[in-house]
Amino acid sequence: MSRLALYTREGCGLCEEMLAELRPWAAARGASIELLDVDADPDARRRYGYRVPVLLVDGEPASHGHLELDLLERLWSATG
């Protein structure tokens, strides 16, 4: 099964919105979402900075800022 990882930041409204949209999608597919604090990882902070939220599917960027369901579905199908 593919792995979903969501880089977020405390107090990020867009992060909360993406997570709220992503949870039902993931639940329908039996997937879990790993929440990662971008500020806790210097490499992630350098890589993503203020572009959070960033959703990764098996390490591949699937969305940032807003959930891109079409791309997510394609990546999920290709790796699942």
C-alpha positions as CSV (number, residue, x, y, z in Angstrom):
1,M,0.0,0.0,0.0
2,S,1.2,3.5,-0.8
3,R,2.2,5.9,2.0
4,L,0.7,9.3,2.5
5,A,2.7,11.9,4.4
6,L,1.5,15.4,5.0
7,Y,3.9,18.2,6.0
8,T,2.1,20.8,8.1
9,R,2.9,23.7,10.4
10,E,1.2,24.6,13.6
11,G,-1.4,27.3,13.1
12,C,-1.6,26.8,9.3
13,G,-5.2,27.2,8.1
14,L,-4.4,25.7,4.7
15,C,-2.9,22.6,6.4
16,E,-6.1,22.1,8.4
17,E,-8.2,22.5,5.2
18,M,-6.1,20.0,3.3
19,L,-6.2,17.5,6.2
20,A,-10.0,17.8,6.5
21,E,-10.4,17.1,2.7
22,L,-7.8,14.3,2.8
23,R,-9.1,12.3,5.7
24,P,-12.3,11.0,4.1
25,W,-10.4,10.3,0.8
26,A,-7.8,8.2,2.8
27,A,-10.5,6.5,4.9
28,A,-12.3,5.3,1.8
29,R,-9.1,3.7,0.7
30,G,-8.0,2.3,4.0
31,A,-5.0,4.6,4.0
32,S,-3.3,6.3,6.9
33,I,-1.9,9.8,6.9
34,E,1.5,10.5,8.5
35,L,1.5,14.1,9.8
36,L,4.9,15.7,9.8
37,D,5.9,19.1,11.3
38,V,7.9,20.9,8.6
39,D,9.5,23.0,11.3
40,A,10.8,20.0,13.2
41,D,12.9,18.8,10.2
42,P,15.6,21.3,8.9
43,D,15.8,19.5,5.6
44,A,12.0,19.7,5.1
45,R,11.9,23.3,6.2
46,R,14.6,24.1,3.6
47,R,12.8,22.1,0.9
48,Y,9.2,23.3,1.5
49,G,9.6,26.5,3.6
50,Y,6.3,28.3,3.5
51,R,4.7,26.1,0.8
52,V,2.9,24.0,3.3
53,P,0.8,21.9,3.4
54,V,2.7,19.5,1.2
55,L,1.3,16.0,0.5
56,L,3.6,13.2,-0.5
57,V,2.6,9.9,-1.9
58,D,5.4,7.4,-1.5
59,G,7.8,10.4,-1.3
60,E,6.5,12.0,-4.5
61,P,4.8,15.4,-4.2
62,A,1.1,15.2,-4.9
63,S,-0.2,18.6,-3.7
64,H,0.9,21.7,-2.0
65,G,-1.3,24.5,-0.8
66,H,-4.5,22.9,-1.9
67,L,-5.4,19.2,-2.4
68,E,-5.1,18.2,-6.1
69,L,-7.4,15.1,-6.1
70,D,-6.7,14.3,-9.8
71,L,-3.0,14.1,-9.3
72,L,-3.5,12.3,-6.0
73,E,-5.7,9.6,-7.7
74,R,-3.1,9.1,-10.5
75,L,-0.2,8.8,-8.0
76,W,-2.2,6.5,-5.8
77,S,-3.2,4.2,-8.7
78,A,0.3,4.1,-10.0
79,T,1.9,3.2,-6.7
80,G,-0.9,1.3,-5.0
